[in-house]
Amino acid sequence: MKAQELNRSRNCDSLYQTKQFFEFRDSVLNWHNSSSLEHRYFLGLAESIFNQPLKAVDDLIAYLSDATQSDSISRLSNAFDVLGTSYFRLYQYADAAKTYRDAIHRLGNGIDTSQRLDFENSAHLGEILGSTPHQLIVRTNANGEQLLPSKSGKYEVSVKINNETVDSDLIFDTGANFSILDSTTAARCHVKLLTGTISVGSLTGNPTTAHVGVIDTLDLGAISMKNVVVLVFQDADLSFPSIHYHVTGAIGFPVIEALKTVTFTNDGHIKAKVNDLKSDSKLRPNLALDGLFLVVEAGCSNQRFPLHFDTGADATMFYPPFLRRFPNVVMNADTSTHKFSGAGGALVNAKAYKLRNLQLQLGGKTISFDSVKAVTDRVNETAEFFYGNLGLDATKQFSATTLDFRNMRLWLE
């Protein structure tokens, strides 16, 4: 391999492993030797990150079919994992199961126990869902934007499940791999439970198991979907007795992505535009997927970087990579502490700065923070590579935030 190609390959590996997804995409798209097997590997990863699962499947199958023993375990593991995830996004559950089983067989002792358990769990989920039909939208208003019903107006949605009205609104959670329900609601709404359970983390933070179910018909106002996969938890797994709070359920990523264009308004409501085929070509694609977590490309001082975007977070927070990239922001900043949950749920204090008069560029607009917190410690897994987590304090400076999953763009209005 020529030195230039070797350097490009190493750079792509590094950008992917450190989750610098936007730089990774640019590097892959600028690769001149587009016929190489190595390029198809990187292209498949990029296509998955930017929500093109069909293309990702084609390129990753081509790579895995011709990859040799000299290819690194890391690359093979990435390829299998992203291929399996792409099949899940396409509702091809049996193919996802086969992909993860093939990974376990082919990689053998080359993967660690944690990776093997993840692959086993994903394969088992695909096998449980193996004969489940594809999720699809069967009814929608073809004439423009639709306001999703909500009793609370807090980015939650009122739904009907199998023609039964659910008493409580469901959380609209872009970070949930699947929609979820408590067992009482699932039983009352006649959700079909499949044979088998999977290991998952509950909302309360404790590991548990969940039944896998399928909602025959899910109605979100004028929009109706069929064959929606749902994880059904025991009621206690979705309850917080200390604050007298219970979560009935949540609408997960497969449903939200199927809505294609989703707008969060400043007053707490959600709109969908399922049939919108328009695209603002002037706006650089600035939305990516870290698994199923949303990542946005923001800017500061004419430099771009990735932030997690959590529609459920009230406050924006910056992480150590941001402070390393922009050390001058701590000048005249106040110091404080940030409490976060450490091992075993114990509260841990981390040193933090209160940054003053900070400006970000995002979605064609400038976001201004009079005061925003930046922690100096790795308070969670995302804080190792991402520059921060964007919260509602940023987006609520504008009348609406729109996510376009078809073209992977976010913009502010």
N, C-alpha and C positions, 0 to 999 in steps of 0.2 A: 504494500500500500504506500502511495506517495506520502511524503511528510505532510503536505497540505491537507490531504484527505484524512490522515491519521489525527491531526490536530482538530479538524472539524468533528470527527467522530468522538474524540475525547471531550470536546466542548459540549456536544449534544448530550452525551452521557451525564456530564456534570450538571448542566442546566436542568435536565429532567429529574435527576436525583435530588436536587436542591429546590425543586418546584418553582423554578423561574420560568413559568409556562409561556409567557409572551415572548421572551427572548428565545426560548426553545423553538417555538413555532417559527419565528423569523429565521433562525439558523437552518431549520429543516427546509423551509420553502426556498431558501437561497442556495441549497445544495445543488450543484451542477450535474453530478453524476446520478441522475434520477433513476437509472436502470439498475443500480446495485441492490443487492439483497439487504445490505445494511441500511440503505436509505429507506427501503420499504418498512423496515422495523421502526425506524424513527417516525416515518410518516404515519404509520398505524397508531402510534402513541399520540401524536399530535391530533389526528382526526378524532380520536376518542375524547381528548381533552376539550376539543372545540365542537363536540356534539355531532359528529358525523359517524355514527356507529356502523352503518352499512359499509362505508369506505374502510373503516378501521378493520372490520372483519376480513375484507378481501386482502388487505396488505399484510395483516398479521398471520393469516393462514398461509400466504405465500412465503412469508419469512420462516414460520415454524416447519413448513414442509421441506425446506431446503437447508435449514440451519444444521450445522455439523457439531460434533463433540467439542470443537475448538471454541465455539461460542460460549460466552460466560454464562454461568448459572443465573446471574443477576438479570441478564437480558432475556434469557429464556423464561424465567419466572415472571418478569414484567409482561412479556408478550402473552403468556398464558392467562395471566390475571386480567389484563386489559381486554383480551379476546373474550373471556368469560363475562366480564362486565358488559361488554358491547352486546353480547347475546341477550343478557338480561334486559338491557335497554330496548332491544328489539322484540321483547316478549317471547324469545325463542329459548324457553326454559330447558328443554331436553338437550339442546346444543350446548347451553351453558354448563349443564351437569357433566356432559361428556368431556368438555374442555378441561374442567377442573380435575376430573378423574385421570385424563391423559397427563395432566401436569404432575399429579402425584406419582404416577407410574414412571414417567420419563425422567423426572428430576430426582427421584429417590431420596437418598440421604444428602443430596446437595442443598436441600432447603432445611431451615431450622424447624423446631417443633411448633413455634408460633405460626409460621407460614403454612405448615402442613395442616394445622387445625383450621386455619382460615379457609384453605382450599377444600378441606373435608366438609366444613359447614356450608360453603357455597355450593359444592356438588350435591350435598344432601337437599338443600333448598331447591335446586334445579330439578332433582329427581321427584320431590314432592309435587312440584308444579308441572311435571313433564307433560301431562295431557291437557293442561289448562289452555283455553283459547286465548288469542291475542287480545289485549286491551284495545278498545276502540271507542270513538265518539259516535254515537248513533243519532244524536239530535243536538242542533245548535242553531242559534239565530244567525243566518248568513249575512245579515245587514249590519256589520260594524261591531262596535264594542258593547260588551254586556257587563252590567254591574252584578257581581256575585252577591247573593243574599247574605245578610249578617244581622244578627240581633244585637251584637256587642259593639260593632264598629271598631274592633281592635285587631284588625288583620286576621279575623276568624271568619268561618263560612258556615252558614246554615245549610244542611243537606237532608236529602231523603235517601235512605238505603233500602233497596227492594220495596219501594213505595211506602216505607214507614218513615215518618218524620222523626229525626233525632232531636231530642229535647235540648241538648246543649250544642252550641257552635263547636266546630272542629278547628283546631289550630292549623294554619297554613304554613307548613314546614318544608322549605326547600331542601333542608339537610337530612330529611328522613328517607332512607333507602326505599321504604314502602309506606303506604298509609297504615295507620294503627287504630285499634279500637279496644275498649275494655270489654271483658267477656260478657257483662250484663247487656250492653248495647248490642253486641254481636248476636247474642241469643235472641233478643227481642226483635231484631231486624232480620232474622233468619239467614244469617251469613253462613254459607257452606264451609264447614271445616274439613280440611283434607287430612289424610292420615300422616301423622308425624309432626314433630316439633323441632325447632332450631334454637341454638344458643344465641342469645342477644344480650345487650345491655339495656336496662330499663331506664325510663326517664328519671327515676330516683337515684340512678348511678350504680345500682347493684346488678351484677350478672344474674340472668334468669333464663327461662325458656319461654317461647311463644308458640302458639298454634298458628298454622298457616291457613288462611281462609281466602275465599273468593267472593267478592260482592257481585251479584249478577247485574244489578243496575244501581248506579250512583248518580243522583241528580243534584247538580249545583245550579239551582234556578233553572234557566232555559237550556242549560247544557246537561246532556245525559251521556253517561259512559257505561260500558258493559265490561265485564270480566276484569274487575279491578282487584288486584292482589292486596290483601290486608293481613297484617300480623295482629293476632288477638292475644292480649295480655290479661292476666288475672287483674281484677280491679285494684288490688293492693299494690301492684307494680306501677300503677299510674296515680297513686295517691300520696299526698304529703300531709300527714296528720298534724304535724306541728304548726302548720299554717292553715289547716282546714281547707285544703285545696285538692281537687280531683280533676284529672284530665280525662275527658271522655274519649278523645281520640285526636288524630291529626291526618290531614291530607298530605301525602308524601310526594316525592319528586316525580315518580312516573305519571301521576295525574297532572301535576303542575306543568311539567314539560309538555304534555300533550295539549295544553291550552295555547301553546305557541308564543303568544305575546301577553304578558301579565303586567298590569300597572297597579302599584300601591299608591293610593292617594294620601294626601297629608292628613285627612280626617279619619284614617283608619280603615278605609274600604278597599276592595280589590276589584279590578275590572279585567276582563279577558277579551281577546280578539283572536279567536281561533282561526279565522279565514283570512287574516291580514297577510298578504304576500309582498307588501311594500318593504323596501329596505332603504335606510339612509346611507347611501354609499359614501358620504363625506365623513362618516364617523368610523374610525378604525375599530374593528372587532375588539372589544375590551372586556369580554365576559368569558370565563373558562370554568371547567369542572375539575375539582380535586376530589376524585371519586364522584360523590354526588354533592359535595360542598361547593358553593359558589365562590369564585375568585374574580376580582375586578382589577383592572390595570389603572392605577392612579398615578399622579405626577406631582412632583414638588421640586422647585428650583430647576425646572427643565430636565428632570430625570424621572424615568418611569420605573414602577415597581409594583409587585402584587400585594393585594390586601384580601383577606377573607371578607366575605359579605354575609352577615347574619341578620336576616329580617326580624329575628327575635331579640336582638341585642339593643338595649336602650342607648348605651354609650360607646363611642369609638375609643379604641385603645391601641397604642402603638407598642411594638415589640423590639427586642434588642437589635435585630437587623436594621431597623429604621434609625436607631441611635448611632449605629456604626456607620451608616451611609451618610447621615446628616449630623455630625457631632456638634455643629454650631447651634443646634436648636436648644441645647441645654443651657446656653448662656442666659443668665438672669432668670432661669427657671426655678421654681420652688421644689423642694424635695418632699415626698410624702411616702406612704406605704399603701400597698394593695394587698388585700386578703384574697387568697385563692385556696381551693381544696387540694390538698396534697395526698400522699399515700394514706389509704384507709379513711379518707374523708376528713382528715384533720385539717383545720385551718392553718395556713402558712402565710407569713408576711413577706412580701417582696418589696424591695426598694423601687420607688417610682418617682418620676418627675412630672410636675404640672407645667406643660409647655404653654407658652403664651402667644397669642396672635399668629397662629399657624394657618397657612392656606394650602389647600390641595386642589388639584385639577382632576375632574372626573366627569365623564359623560358630557363633555363640551361645556361644563360649568366650573366655577370656582367655589369651593366649600371653605368657609371661614370658621375657625375655632378660636374663641376668646381664651379658652382654657381646655386642654385635653391631656389625658394621662398617658405616660409612656413608661413601661416597666423595664427594669434592667435585667430581670431574670427570665428564664424560660418557664413561663407559668402554665403552659400546656404544649401539646405536640406541635400545634401550628406555629407557635412562637419561635421555633427553631429556624424556619426558612421564610415565613411570611412576615411582612413589615408591620402588620397590625390587623385589627378587626374593625370593619366599618359598621357603625351602629346607626340607630334612628336619629340621633342628634345631628348627624350629617345630612341624611336624606330629607329630614323634615324641614330643612331650610328652604325646600322647594315644594311646589304644589303636588308633584307626583314623581315617582321613580318607575321607569318601565324596563322590564327584562324581556328581551327578544331572543327566545331560545332557538328560533330558526336560523338567525344570522349571528347569534352570540354577541349581542350588543346590549349595553345598558346606557340609558340616558336619563337626564334630569330635566324637569320642566318647571 
